[in-house]
Amino acid sequence: MLETQTVLSILDEAAAAIGGWTALESIQCVHLDSEGQDWEPWQAHDIGGTVDASTFRIATDLDLGAGASRVEMDANVAYPWPHRVAYVEITDADAGMLADLSLGAVAIRRLHPSLYATARRDFAAFAPEALRLARADAGAVLEGRTSRSVRFRHHDADRWATLTLADDRTPTSLTYADHDPVQGDISYCFEWSDWRDVGGIRLPYKLRRLIDGRPIREERLSRVTLNEPVSDEKFTIPTIVRAQDEAGRRIVTGWTQRRRAMGLPYEEYTRVQHVDTTPLAPGVWLARGGTHNSFVIEMADHLVVFEPPLFEGRSEGVIAAAKKSAPGKPIRHIVLSHFHDDHMGGVRTYAAEEAIVVVHSSAGDYIRAVLGQRRTLEPDRLEIARRDGRQSQPAVMLVDDAMSLTDGTREVKLFQVPNAHSSGMLVGYVPDARVLFTADLVSDTFPLIPAFASSVYELIEKNKLSVQMIACGHGNAMPFAQLAYALGK
């Protein structure tokens, strides 16, 4: 009881530090204009690095009384290639809508369930709302037995959160236990600073978002208005959109937000996977059906799979399709092309199948760390196998410049290809099928980047590989002659 009173008094002091509960509870509508920058830590050239993903302008409207939000985003994306990302996102207590404006036309659909759940959590990025949520939880406790951290349950997001206060009780950050389909259990943090007076209420004019302490977004406010009338039409979700099937699960994760910020696909997450195993040669298939492909090679008594992209659901779909194509043969090796999270997010699923993880030596420690993650919020197959005592630390095989996997009859050659996209990039080649697999460097679904594609061409020429077909990590397979022609060779 004493601790409860202490928590409530601390939260009352925090409210007083930015205007008092009476003033804060009078806020019904909020309008925020901001600009800023996005970064992506898990798409850099080197492990531990980061890339400048985009610069943007955002207009945000919140109706706190009705529990509705509207976000208007207009971003200039630099990575993975220059393009525009523009959309309007609307949510209320029941549903969400996305109006995609990126291509000039308006494409309206129901908001992806993960984006919806994450948008509902993000109401707490508005500092007074974070205080209200903490105050509303009767189970809130002091964290670490200090008077500067309050731990509470955000029931809408179904997550624990920690509100941290400065010595003067001004809120400084809100940190969530968050799930990432690639990184597992992580911390997701809103960090507030540059507090200014707005009509007698102190509000932060700088907001940073961080994952495990690594910045992914910074916003700087240029205008804030409180309780100005807002047309109901701003928050209207058409009946035809509400009637659409949401399809998928409402899992809170910044992963879908980060994918969308770069203008990259995220729609498959939590949804039924459709995998098409297209034969390229006897016993060689390209597993397609989504935004990312895998490459399946049949050996005498086992399978080799190249590329475990995205997340567990995708890997489960590919594994089932591979076993159907070659019944009775286990997957012995799963080869990672590179460490970018959208190309190795399903590696743990193969490890749960007891496949040996093959990766370039530069990424060995990182992949071992991924395989050793805890996944308590959304347990995957490897986490469950460990709980049941059926799985220990998965085996990892390292490749330097080149390596061969063979059963004495068929050979799969692995080569490290230096390039400007990612360090430790591997390509796979099946000599008897004359097929080479590469991810990101060559594709028919996004603009050909000569510097990337040339690195593959030069590797083929240098090693005198008799390549007839190139299987791409995105899109389809193409004749080698088509690549040579596109490069003017």
Buried (B, 14 or more C-beta within 10 A) or exposed (E): EEEEEBBBEBBBBBBEBBBBBEBBEBBEBBBBBBBBBBBBBBBBBEBEEBBEBBBBBBBBBBBBEBBBBBBBBBBEBBBBEEBBBBBBBBBBEEBBBBBBBBEEEEEBEBBBBBBBBBBBBBBBBBBBBBBBBBBEBEEBBBBEEEBBBBBBBBEBBEBBBBBBBBEEBBBBBBBBBBBBBBBBBBEBBBBBEEBEEBEEBBBBBBBBBBBBEBBBBBBEBEEBBBEEEBEEEBBBBEEEBBEBEBEBEBBBBBBBBBBBBBBBBBBBBBBEBEBEBBEBBEBBBBBBBBBBBBBBBBBEEBBBBBBBBBBBBBBBBBBEBBBEBBEEBEBBBBBBBBBBBBBBBBBBBBBBBBBBBBBBEBBBEBBBEBBEBEBEBBBBBBBEBBEEEEBEEBEBBBBEEEBEBEBEEBBBBBBBBEBEBBBBBBBBBBBEBBBBBBBBBBBBEEEEBEEBBBBBBBBBEEEEBEBBBBBBBBBBBBEBEBBBEBBEE
